[in-house]
Amino acid sequence: MQPDSYDEEMPDENTAIESVLGDNPRATELQAMISALETRKRAVLREADRSRFPSERIKLEAKLGEIDIQLKALREELAITTFVENSVRVTISRNPNVMDDDEEF
């Protein structure tokens, strides 16, 4: 039995995205991780500002450096994941009956 319309043939967007991403987190999850890490960074900055001991301040500054590295990696992963999710959405929404300019008959 074949579907009666194009809409019935379209895969579920979330299922398709999860299939492409596999075990990798979704963009919304990555954004939540970034927000949590930025909150943690602000707390460590406040702690470093209040610190009266140079040894403690050095440890906190090292922690800030680690947080910055993690934030950079998460932001890069977010950019890639957002691109992948958007690509899947465009692919799903594209009508298969419409040919691209570079496709042959």
Backbone bond lengths (Angstrom), bond angles and torsions (degrees), N, CA, C in turn:
res aa  C-N    CA-C-N  psi(-1)  N-CA   C-N-CA  omega(-1)  CA-C   N-CA-C  phi
1 M - - - 1.445 - - 1.527 109.32 -
2 Q 1.320 117.17 128.52 1.456 122.21 -179.33 1.517 110.48 -100.17
3 P 1.342 116.00 146.97 1.473 118.70 176.63 1.517 110.75 -63.61
4 D 1.344 115.18 150.69 1.451 120.65 -178.13 1.524 113.43 -81.11
5 S 1.334 118.15 -22.48 1.445 119.78 -177.08 1.514 110.82 -142.23
6 Y 1.323 114.65 166.05 1.463 121.77 179.01 1.522 110.77 -60.31
7 D 1.345 118.14 -38.72 1.454 121.89 -178.60 1.521 111.86 -58.79
8 E 1.305 117.43 -36.33 1.452 120.56 -179.23 1.524 111.57 -73.14
9 E 1.328 118.25 -20.06 1.452 122.26 179.50 1.525 112.32 -85.73
10 M 1.338 117.35 -18.97 1.461 121.16 -174.79 1.523 110.60 -67.55
11 P 1.346 116.63 131.82 1.462 118.34 175.54 1.519 110.15 -71.53
12 D 1.315 116.10 155.44 1.454 120.98 175.90 1.529 108.30 -62.90
13 E 1.332 117.11 130.36 1.463 122.93 -176.17 1.527 111.55 -57.65
14 N 1.328 116.98 -48.64 1.459 120.13 -178.47 1.520 112.15 -63.70
15 T 1.302 117.13 -40.65 1.457 121.00 178.81 1.522 110.52 -63.66
16 A 1.322 116.20 -42.76 1.462 120.22 179.95 1.534 111.28 -64.88
17 I 1.322 116.73 -43.61 1.469 120.45 179.79 1.522 110.29 -63.92
18 E 1.321 117.09 -45.33 1.460 120.62 179.46 1.522 111.14 -63.20
19 S 1.321 116.28 -35.23 1.459 120.28 177.59 1.526 111.20 -64.36
20 V 1.321 116.74 -41.29 1.467 121.24 -179.29 1.531 110.52 -72.55
21 L 1.327 117.25 -42.37 1.468 120.45 -177.13 1.526 113.24 -76.71
22 G 1.313 116.66 -22.30 1.462 119.31 -178.80 1.520 110.50 64.71
23 D 1.332 116.14 -130.58 1.470 121.26 -178.56 1.524 112.80 -83.13
24 N 1.326 117.65 -3.07 1.467 120.96 -179.49 1.523 110.28 -72.04
25 P 1.335 117.25 145.96 1.466 120.10 -178.97 1.522 112.73 -68.99
26 R 1.329 115.45 154.11 1.457 122.50 176.02 1.519 109.58 -74.65
27 A 1.326 117.07 165.17 1.463 122.35 -178.77 1.529 111.31 -59.56
28 T 1.320 117.44 -39.25 1.468 119.74 179.71 1.526 111.44 -64.89
29 E 1.327 116.62 -36.36 1.464 120.22 177.51 1.524 110.50 -68.24
30 L 1.316 116.89 -41.25 1.460 120.84 178.49 1.522 110.39 -63.36
31 Q 1.330 117.26 -41.26 1.463 120.58 178.67 1.523 110.55 -62.79
32 A 1.326 117.07 -38.66 1.469 120.39 177.93 1.528 110.41 -65.62
33 M 1.330 117.32 -39.02 1.464 120.92 177.31 1.526 110.94 -63.73
34 I 1.322 115.77 -42.11 1.467 120.84 178.68 1.527 110.08 -62.41
35 S 1.317 117.15 -45.33 1.469 121.15 179.71 1.527 110.73 -60.93
36 A 1.324 116.51 -43.28 1.469 120.07 179.70 1.525 110.76 -64.53
37 L 1.322 116.51 -40.68 1.461 120.50 -179.81 1.530 111.29 -68.82
38 E 1.336 116.58 -36.47 1.470 119.64 176.32 1.530 110.83 -65.45
39 T 1.323 117.40 -37.23 1.460 121.64 175.73 1.525 110.04 -63.78
40 R 1.319 115.49 -43.29 1.466 120.22 177.95 1.528 110.53 -62.52
41 K 1.326 116.83 -40.91 1.463 121.01 179.61 1.531 110.66 -61.34
42 R 1.327 116.61 -44.12 1.470 119.76 178.66 1.530 111.34 -60.80
43 A 1.327 116.41 -38.91 1.466 120.58 179.21 1.527 110.85 -66.09
44 V 1.317 116.85 -42.10 1.465 120.70 178.99 1.530 110.13 -66.88
45 L 1.326 117.24 -38.51 1.472 120.18 176.49 1.528 111.31 -60.58
46 R 1.330 116.14 -44.33 1.466 119.73 178.01 1.530 110.85 -62.19
47 E 1.322 114.90 -41.75 1.461 120.30 179.38 1.532 110.90 -63.66
48 A 1.328 116.63 -41.00 1.466 120.83 178.80 1.520 110.71 -65.90
49 D 1.315 117.37 -38.93 1.466 121.31 178.61 1.530 111.73 -64.26
50 R 1.307 116.35 -34.18 1.471 120.96 -178.44 1.527 112.90 -83.60
51 S 1.312 116.04 -17.30 1.461 120.19 -175.30 1.523 111.89 -63.92
52 R 1.322 114.48 135.28 1.469 120.23 179.79 1.532 110.90 -104.76
53 F 1.326 116.92 -8.64 1.459 120.67 -177.02 1.529 110.63 -107.94
54 P 1.328 117.04 125.72 1.472 120.42 -179.18 1.533 113.15 -56.92
55 S 1.321 117.81 -38.46 1.472 119.93 -178.51 1.537 110.82 -65.26
56 E 1.308 116.01 -38.70 1.470 120.24 178.27 1.527 110.31 -68.34
57 R 1.317 116.40 -41.13 1.457 120.89 179.13 1.537 111.09 -62.62
58 I 1.335 117.07 -39.58 1.471 121.35 178.45 1.525 110.12 -62.19
59 K 1.335 116.82 -43.12 1.473 120.70 178.50 1.532 110.89 -62.97
60 L 1.316 115.90 -42.03 1.466 119.96 -179.44 1.532 111.22 -68.01
61 E 1.314 117.04 -38.22 1.471 120.06 177.12 1.527 111.24 -65.74
62 A 1.334 116.62 -35.61 1.468 119.98 175.50 1.531 109.84 -65.11
63 K 1.318 116.06 -41.12 1.473 121.00 177.60 1.531 110.12 -61.81
64 L 1.338 116.27 -40.48 1.469 120.08 177.77 1.520 111.10 -62.37
65 G 1.322 116.59 -39.32 1.457 120.36 177.14 1.520 111.82 -61.96
66 E 1.335 116.48 -41.38 1.465 121.17 177.71 1.530 110.45 -64.37
67 I 1.313 116.23 -42.28 1.467 120.71 179.10 1.528 110.10 -62.29
68 D 1.325 117.36 -41.85 1.467 120.70 178.82 1.530 111.35 -61.89
69 I 1.323 117.18 -40.17 1.474 121.27 177.53 1.520 110.05 -63.61
70 Q 1.337 116.54 -43.93 1.465 120.72 178.94 1.528 111.38 -64.13
71 L 1.330 116.17 -41.56 1.465 119.67 178.57 1.519 111.32 -62.37
72 K 1.325 116.79 -42.56 1.463 120.19 179.28 1.529 110.48 -60.96
73 A 1.325 116.35 -45.15 1.471 120.36 179.80 1.530 111.09 -63.68
74 L 1.322 116.77 -43.30 1.469 119.82 179.93 1.527 111.52 -65.29
75 R 1.332 117.18 -39.21 1.470 119.65 178.86 1.530 111.37 -65.80
76 E 1.325 116.54 -37.97 1.473 119.68 176.61 1.522 110.12 -65.61
77 E 1.329 116.13 -44.18 1.462 120.14 178.47 1.526 111.04 -63.60
78 L 1.328 117.00 -37.91 1.466 121.22 177.41 1.527 110.63 -62.06
79 A 1.319 117.22 -43.51 1.464 120.32 -179.97 1.532 110.60 -62.22
80 I 1.315 116.74 -43.97 1.468 120.78 -179.91 1.525 110.54 -65.98
81 T 1.325 116.09 -46.31 1.461 120.43 -178.17 1.522 111.61 -64.36
82 T 1.314 117.17 -39.91 1.464 120.79 177.31 1.523 109.96 -61.84
83 F 1.334 117.04 -43.23 1.458 121.05 177.37 1.529 110.85 -60.52
84 V 1.326 117.07 -45.42 1.468 120.91 -179.69 1.523 110.14 -63.29
85 E 1.323 117.24 -46.71 1.464 119.73 -179.87 1.524 111.45 -61.09
86 N 1.313 117.12 -43.38 1.467 120.52 178.76 1.525 111.10 -65.14
87 S 1.318 117.26 -38.22 1.470 121.02 177.77 1.521 110.91 -62.56
88 V 1.325 116.56 -41.95 1.469 120.34 178.21 1.525 109.54 -63.74
89 R 1.330 116.68 -43.62 1.471 119.90 179.52 1.529 111.48 -60.01
90 V 1.326 116.49 -44.26 1.466 120.67 -179.68 1.524 109.72 -64.37
91 T 1.312 116.57 -43.16 1.463 120.79 -179.67 1.526 111.01 -62.35
92 I 1.316 116.40 -42.60 1.468 120.45 -179.74 1.521 111.05 -66.78
93 S 1.327 116.61 -40.67 1.465 119.65 -175.69 1.518 113.19 -78.05
94 R 1.312 116.50 -13.79 1.467 120.72 -178.32 1.520 109.83 -71.35
95 N 1.301 115.83 129.31 1.457 121.83 179.08 1.527 108.52 -72.77
96 P 1.330 118.25 121.96 1.462 120.21 -178.14 1.534 113.35 -68.22
97 N 1.326 116.99 -13.42 1.456 120.11 -179.70 1.524 112.86 -85.22
98 V 1.348 117.66 -5.80 1.446 121.92 179.84 1.528 108.04 -101.60
99 M 1.315 116.78 125.04 1.458 120.66 -176.67 1.524 109.86 -91.29
100 D 1.327 115.57 145.84 1.463 120.82 173.19 1.524 109.01 -72.84
101 D 1.326 116.64 161.59 1.454 121.26 178.81 1.519 112.42 -60.98
102 D 1.336 117.78 -29.26 1.459 120.12 -176.45 1.527 112.90 -91.92
103 E 1.333 118.33 -0.19 1.459 121.01 178.86 1.535 109.40 -85.30
104 E 1.325 114.05 146.51 1.474 119.71 178.97 1.525 109.27 -98.38
105 F 1.322 114.69 157.65 1.468 120.38 177.63 1.489 110.30 -75.96
